[in-house]
Amino acid sequence: MPWRRVRRLTLRQGLLVLLVPTMVGVSAIELVNTYRYSAEAANTAYDRSLLGVIKAIDANVSTATGGLAVELPYRLFELFELTASGSVHFRVATADGLVEIGSPDLPPPPAPLTLGKAVFYDAEYFGDSVRVGAYMRELDRPLSASGAQHLLIQVSESTRSREEFTRRFLQSTATRDAVFLITMFLAVITIVSLVLRPVSRLASQVRGRQVADLTPLQARDLPADVQPLVDAVNQQIARTRDLVAQQRLFLDDASHQLRTPLATLRTQTDAVLRQHDPQLVRQGLEEISGQLDYATRSTNQLLVLARTDTAAIQASAFDLVALVRDTVVVLLPLARAKKQDLGIENSDENLPARGDVGLLREAISNLVENAVRYTQPGGEITVKAASERATLTVEVVDNGPGVAVDDLSRLGERFMRGRGRGAQSGSGLGLAIARSIAQRHGGTLVLESAPGARGFRAILRWPGGEAGT
Amino acid sequence: MRRLAAAAAWGSLLLALGALANPLDRPQCVAPAKPGGGFDVTCRLVQKMLADAKVLAKPVEISFVPGGIGAVAYNVFVAKRSAEANTVVAFSSGSLLNLAQGKFGRYTEDDVRWVAAIAADYGAIVVPQNSPLRNLRDLEQLLRRDPTKVVFGGGGGVGSQDWMKAAVTARALGVDFKSIRFVAFEGGGEAMKALRGGHIHVFAGDAAETLQQMGDGGIRIIAVLAPERLAGNLRPIPTAREQGYDIRWETIRGVYVGPKVLDADYAAWVQAFQKAMSMPEYAQMLAERGLSPFPLTGTRLQEHVKQSVSEYRKLAAQFGLRLSAAP
């Protein structure tokens, strides 16, 4: 396809390939119009001078002798000569042609004449292309040799001078157009080069960058059209920079997170190896086992977080209440062990929702598990799913110790343990994972003190209700 | 029946061959105008002189090819009827003047074969009978005093023969030809009518033409533009040269044939005219009409025509007639 080939050309080539034929075409049309216009203008102007000659002859016609007479001053003849560069002919005759002075056989008008109105027409006269003006008026008195009532005056001139006029006019127009076209093409080439110079500078700037260089591109002096591209690239660079920073942070935290339990295990193992009492050895191994559980969970959560940060959302339709129920049931034994009252407020409803089921399950599970972990034995935890105007919410409320107001704002950041450090072992990633999942769904995670005297509330909210899909 | 038709066919073929064999068997004279004009007169002269000389088996037939004062006929005989051996076409000095001014289209005087000049007419300065002008000196004085007081007239406009005669005369009288007043009429007849009626003061005409009109009275000739006095009734009229002005205007009449006419046929025509012009009837015929003999034929005529055309060209240039209006 030629169009595709055109688009692959450089800007300069493309401009020329499209502009040259367009401008040449426009100029050609303009030339044709100029020709028509100048021919018409030439005819109008030259016809007027023909009319002048007709009027001059008319003024000199006399019928006083009973015959036809035309006084022809030499000055009038000179006027004829000035009128045209070709031969001038005239004919004064009665309408019936019986009496005539001047060139006989001047071509007659193509249509009958109206009295007192001059007409002009093109004709051939002895191999010469001529323009004839004809004018008819009433005779002052009838002539002896003819019964005709009307007098016809015809003047013809060669079309050479008006053709010459038109040709010269056309020639100067064509020359002007050619000069204009050439100037314009040169200007286009120069201007495009000038305009594109900053772009090539930008290209070499980008080529010369270090691999790790994530500073924004310099957009100075660039054409406004290229500005959005640079902005977009800079935005991309900024995002990449954020991502790299986040990953570095993650890596730091993760290595700390993994190193700590490993060090603990090392210490515990050394302690067990020094023991000889089988009872104490067993007790030590049990502690090691617990520590391994913690390390395992911690590692799993790290992996989940890494995945939520990067994996694509696989959205599908599901029943939110069912998902909440399934998630809570799994955690029920944990709550029961602490004699806590873990319940779902609207377990028999049916809430159609949309989202990544696996990730959402993980988020809800984290929120509930978090509540179970930090609420004192015998406490109360309530989970509630709701859908309001296409926004889905899962709310987990407990009546535990809550969180200090200062810490509330930092809660949900990675590796931040908000409540009761030490006693309760957590990775500090649960809320961060839930928040990441909410954000990946275009939603939010709200963490706040419960409405009552004490307690904590977490609300997972994302657009994914039936109306929103 | 068949035999008869065959005989008829043979007969007509023989007739055709005979016509081809001798151009003078069925002679024709073409007047390149409508009947009744000067060319018609020329053809009638041709008809009469050739009949008087008895050089033809049959009388000359006259036909007419009008248009463009001879231009149409000239174009026809140069291009289409260029080899028509039995036809001569009438011409006059007016034709040569038109040729000189390029009014015969792209053709020149070299494009036909000039056969014979049969007569010459000379210019005449004509005034009304009651005019105070008695000679060219009077005209000169009047013109020098006020050129606008004298109105010339003639057949045809600026660039025509009559206008040229008026312009040549004015020039010889020491008056700017551009300042003279000239009224164009359809022909000499109309101009003379205007002269009698007092609408114009001077008519620059031809001697022979004027002579025909003199019978009606009311006009007189004050000078003839001839090298010497004319014969017959025109003898008493002094030439311009006699009056001290070098003005000469000659109008010749003659015939030509197409360019592809064979040399033998061309020579036959030339011989016929030469014989006719040697007859006493010829001189008498001209004298009756106020015309002068001008017996030029063949090559000598070709040369004369060439010279005339070149003189007319010069004259036209002097009068600024490069792109002249029609005669």
Contacts between the chains, C-beta under 8 A, distances in Angstrom:
chain1	res1	chain2	res2	distance
A	62	B	183	7.3
A	62	B	199	7.6
A	64	B	197	7.8
A	64	B	199	5.7
A	65	B	185	7.8
A	65	B	190	7.1
A	65	B	193	5.9
A	65	B	194	4.1
A	65	B	197	5.4
A	65	B	199	4.8
A	66	B	193	7.0
A	66	B	197	7.7
A	67	B	185	6.1
A	67	B	186	6.5
A	67	B	190	4.1
A	67	B	193	6.0
A	67	B	194	6.8
A	68	B	185	7.0
A	68	B	186	5.9
A	68	B	190	7.3
A	69	B	153	7.3
A	69	B	183	4.9
A	69	B	184	6.8
A	69	B	185	5.3
A	69	B	190	7.4
A	69	B	194	6.2
A	69	B	199	7.0
A	70	B	157	6.9
A	70	B	183	6.7
A	70	B	184	4.7
A	71	B	151	7.7
A	71	B	181	6.5
A	71	B	182	6.9
A	71	B	183	4.5
A	71	B	184	7.5
A	72	B	157	4.8
A	72	B	158	5.2
A	72	B	163	7.8
A	72	B	182	5.6
A	72	B	183	7.3
A	72	B	184	5.3
A	72	B	325	7.5
A	73	B	181	6.8
A	73	B	182	7.4
A	74	B	158	6.4
A	74	B	177	7.0
A	74	B	178	4.3
A	74	B	179	7.6
A	74	B	180	7.5
A	74	B	182	7.7
A	75	B	178	7.2
A	77	B	157	7.7
A	77	B	158	4.1
A	77	B	159	7.7
A	77	B	325	6.0
A	78	B	178	7.9
A	78	B	320	7.1
A	80	B	323	7.9
A	80	B	325	5.9
A	81	B	320	7.1
A	81	B	322	7.6
A	81	B	323	5.7
A	84	B	323	7.6
A	85	B	323	7.8
A	86	B	323	6.8
A	87	B	102	7.3
A	87	B	103	7.6
A	87	B	323	5.0
A	87	B	324	7.6
A	88	B	323	6.2
A	88	B	325	6.0
A	89	B	325	6.7
A	89	B	326	5.3
A	90	B	157	7.2
A	90	B	325	5.9
A	90	B	326	7.0
A	91	B	326	7.7
A	99	B	186	5.4
A	100	B	186	6.4
A	101	B	156	7.2
A	101	B	157	6.7
A	101	B	184	5.2
A	101	B	185	6.7
A	101	B	186	5.4
A	102	B	156	7.8
A	102	B	157	5.9
A	102	B	184	7.5
A	102	B	325	7.0
A	102	B	326	5.1
A	103	B	68	7.4
A	103	B	325	7.8
A	103	B	326	3.5
A	104	B	66	7.9
A	104	B	67	6.9
A	104	B	68	6.4
A	104	B	69	6.8
A	105	B	67	5.3
A	105	B	68	5.5
A	105	B	72	7.5
A	126	B	68	6.4
A	126	B	71	6.1
A	126	B	75	7.6
A	126	B	103	7.5
A	126	B	104	7.7
A	126	B	105	4.6
A	127	B	105	4.9
A	127	B	106	6.4
A	128	B	105	7.8
A	145	B	186	7.7
